[in-house]
Amino acid sequence: MPRFNPSPRAVGAIKAALFVVALLPLARLVAGVIAFPDWLGANPAEYVTRSVGDWTLRFLLLTLAVTPLRRLTGWNWLLRLRRMLGLFAFFYGVVHFASYVAFDHVFVLDEILKDIVKRPFITVGVAALALMVPLAATSTNAMVRRLGAQRWTALHRLVYPIAVLGVVHFWMMVKRDVTEPAIYAAVLAVLLGYRVIASRAGGRQPRTA
């Protein structure tokens, strides 16, 4: 594949465009809630919660896709997009959980805690979100310097179990047709499998996702 090495200004423009595009799913949901409820189907609350959950998983997989795509194409500038993709995964994960808290339990803490313990798929989802918190909190260059590259790298490998928990959460939530979570599981298996193969072949371990 031919090399594509955009200038720093072009990469900045790509990042800005990615930022806008990443917000479009949320903008559509907000517009649906405020002005176009027909967009959200018969159960708007469920649609919003599931939609932002889907986008959480998609951004997680996109974050994991950066390393193999960079290695296969030689487009090292893709690394400059990975942090933003990871932060958007966390952002949509927070919105997903907030939607569940607001729509399912109207912020009643006792009911929320009981539900987390009672329903395993919610337990798994909350565990995945909790693991994302330290990754988001240490996503800055300053935190890389403070923790040191080795410890920071070890911490950010939590993205692998987080992605697995995200797929498991989705799979457990679906009651009948598991086609969609199976697709996510297959994509995740490819992304993780690539890392195993590259590591065994003597490839260098990636810094993060």
C-alpha positions as CSV (number, residue, x, y, z in Angstrom):
1,M,0.0,0.0,0.0
2,P,1.4,3.4,-0.9
3,R,2.6,5.6,1.9
4,F,0.3,8.5,2.9
5,N,2.1,10.9,5.2
6,P,0.0,14.1,5.6
7,S,1.6,17.2,7.0
8,P,1.1,18.1,10.7
9,R,-1.5,20.7,9.6
10,A,-3.4,18.0,7.6
11,V,-3.3,15.6,10.5
12,G,-4.8,18.4,12.7
13,A,-7.5,18.9,10.1
14,I,-8.2,15.1,10.1
15,K,-8.4,15.1,13.9
16,A,-10.9,18.0,13.8
17,A,-13.0,16.3,11.2
18,L,-12.9,13.1,13.3
19,F,-14.0,15.0,16.4
20,V,-17.1,16.4,14.6
21,V,-18.0,13.0,13.0
22,A,-17.7,11.2,16.3
23,L,-20.2,13.6,17.8
24,L,-22.8,13.1,15.1
25,P,-24.4,10.0,16.6
26,L,-25.0,11.9,19.8
27,A,-26.3,14.9,18.0
28,R,-28.8,12.8,16.1
29,L,-30.1,11.3,19.4
30,V,-30.4,14.7,21.0
31,A,-32.2,16.0,17.9
32,G,-34.5,13.0,18.1
33,V,-35.3,13.5,21.8
34,I,-35.9,17.2,21.4
35,A,-37.6,17.6,18.0
36,F,-37.9,14.3,16.0
37,P,-39.1,11.5,18.3
38,D,-40.1,9.4,15.4
39,W,-36.4,8.8,14.7
40,L,-36.2,6.9,18.0
41,G,-38.9,4.3,17.4
42,A,-41.6,3.1,19.8
43,N,-39.3,3.1,22.8
44,P,-37.1,6.2,22.7
45,A,-35.4,5.6,26.0
46,E,-34.3,2.1,25.1
47,Y,-33.2,3.2,21.7
48,V,-31.0,6.0,23.1
49,T,-29.4,3.7,25.7
50,R,-28.7,0.9,23.2
51,S,-27.5,3.3,20.6
52,V,-24.9,5.0,22.8
53,G,-23.9,1.5,24.0
54,D,-23.3,0.4,20.4
55,W,-21.1,3.4,19.8
56,T,-19.1,2.7,22.9
57,L,-18.2,-0.7,21.5
58,R,-17.6,0.7,18.0
59,F,-15.1,3.3,19.3
60,L,-13.4,0.6,21.4
61,L,-12.9,-1.5,18.3
62,L,-11.8,1.4,16.2
63,T,-9.2,2.3,18.9
64,L,-7.9,-1.3,18.8
65,A,-7.8,-1.2,15.0
66,V,-5.3,1.7,14.9
67,T,-2.2,-0.4,15.7
68,P,-2.7,-3.2,13.1
69,L,-3.8,-0.6,10.5
70,R,-0.8,1.5,11.1
71,R,1.5,-1.5,10.9
72,L,-0.1,-2.8,7.7
73,T,-0.1,0.5,5.9
74,G,2.9,2.3,7.4
75,W,0.7,5.3,8.2
76,N,2.3,6.2,11.5
77,W,0.2,9.4,11.8
78,L,-2.8,7.2,12.7
79,L,-1.4,7.0,16.2
80,R,-2.3,10.6,16.7
81,L,-6.0,9.6,16.3
82,R,-6.0,6.7,18.8
83,R,-6.2,8.8,21.9
84,M,-9.3,10.7,20.6
85,L,-11.0,7.4,19.6
86,G,-10.3,5.9,23.1
87,L,-11.7,9.0,24.8
88,F,-14.8,8.9,22.7
89,A,-15.3,5.3,23.6
90,F,-15.2,6.4,27.3
91,F,-17.5,9.3,26.6
92,Y,-20.1,7.2,24.9
93,G,-19.7,4.6,27.7
94,V,-20.5,7.3,30.3
95,V,-23.5,8.5,28.3
96,H,-24.7,4.8,28.0
97,F,-24.5,4.4,31.7
98,A,-26.1,7.7,32.4
99,S,-29.0,6.8,30.1
100,Y,-29.5,3.6,31.9
101,V,-29.5,5.4,35.3
102,A,-31.9,8.1,34.1
103,F,-34.3,6.1,32.0
104,D,-34.4,2.8,33.8
105,H,-34.2,3.9,37.4
106,V,-34.7,7.7,37.5
107,F,-31.5,8.2,39.5
108,V,-32.7,6.0,42.4
109,L,-29.4,4.7,43.9
110,D,-30.8,1.7,45.8
111,E,-32.5,0.4,42.7
112,I,-29.5,0.9,40.6
113,L,-27.2,-0.9,43.0
114,K,-29.6,-3.8,43.3
115,D,-30.0,-4.1,39.5
116,I,-26.2,-4.1,39.0
117,V,-25.9,-7.0,41.4
118,K,-29.0,-8.9,40.2
119,R,-28.4,-8.8,36.5
120,P,-25.1,-10.2,35.3
121,F,-25.0,-8.3,32.0
122,I,-25.2,-5.0,33.8
123,T,-22.5,-6.1,36.2
124,V,-20.3,-6.9,33.3
125,G,-21.0,-3.5,31.6
126,V,-20.4,-1.5,34.8
127,A,-17.1,-3.4,35.3
128,A,-16.0,-2.5,31.8
129,L,-16.9,1.2,32.3
130,A,-15.0,1.2,35.7
131,L,-11.9,-0.2,34.0
132,M,-12.1,2.6,31.4
133,V,-11.9,5.3,34.1
134,P,-8.2,5.0,34.8
135,L,-7.4,4.9,31.1
136,A,-9.3,8.1,30.5
137,A,-7.7,9.7,33.5
138,T,-4.2,8.9,32.3
139,S,-4.6,9.7,28.7
140,T,-2.6,12.9,28.7
141,N,1.1,13.3,27.9
142,A,1.7,14.6,31.4
143,M,0.4,11.3,32.8
144,V,2.6,9.3,30.6
145,R,5.6,11.2,32.0
146,R,4.3,10.9,35.6
147,L,3.7,7.2,35.4
148,G,6.6,6.3,33.2
149,A,6.3,4.6,29.8
150,Q,6.4,1.1,31.2
151,R,3.8,1.4,33.9
152,W,1.6,3.6,31.6
153,T,1.8,0.9,28.9
154,A,0.9,-1.9,31.3
155,L,-2.1,0.1,32.6
156,H,-3.4,0.9,29.1
157,R,-3.4,-2.8,28.1
158,L,-6.6,-2.9,30.2
159,V,-8.2,-1.9,26.9
160,Y,-8.1,-5.6,25.9
161,P,-10.2,-7.0,28.8
162,I,-12.4,-3.9,28.5
163,A,-13.2,-4.7,24.9
164,V,-13.9,-8.3,25.8
165,L,-16.2,-7.3,28.6
166,G,-18.0,-4.9,26.3
167,V,-18.7,-7.7,23.8
168,V,-19.8,-10.1,26.6
169,H,-22.1,-7.4,28.0
170,F,-23.7,-6.9,24.6
171,W,-24.0,-10.7,24.0
172,M,-25.6,-11.3,27.4
173,M,-28.1,-8.4,26.8
174,V,-29.4,-9.8,23.5
175,K,-32.1,-12.4,24.2
176,R,-32.6,-14.0,20.8
177,D,-30.7,-12.9,17.7
178,V,-27.0,-12.7,18.6
179,T,-25.9,-11.9,15.0
180,E,-24.8,-8.3,15.9
181,P,-22.8,-9.2,19.0
182,A,-21.3,-12.1,17.1
183,I,-20.0,-9.7,14.5
184,Y,-18.4,-7.5,17.2
185,A,-16.9,-10.6,18.7
186,A,-15.5,-11.7,15.4
187,V,-13.9,-8.3,14.8
188,L,-12.5,-8.3,18.3
189,A,-11.1,-11.8,17.8
190,V,-9.3,-10.6,14.6
191,L,-7.9,-7.5,16.3
192,L,-6.6,-9.5,19.3
193,G,-5.5,-12.4,17.2
194,Y,-3.4,-10.0,15.1
195,R,-1.5,-8.9,18.2
196,V,-0.8,-12.5,19.3
197,I,0.5,-13.4,15.9
198,A,2.6,-10.2,15.6
199,S,4.0,-10.9,19.1
200,R,5.0,-14.5,18.3
201,A,6.5,-13.4,15.1
202,G,8.8,-11.1,17.0
203,G,6.8,-7.9,16.4
204,R,7.3,-5.2,18.9
205,Q,4.6,-4.9,21.6
206,P,2.4,-1.8,21.0
207,R,2.6,1.0,23.5
208,T,-1.2,0.9,24.1
209,A,-4.2,-0.4,22.3
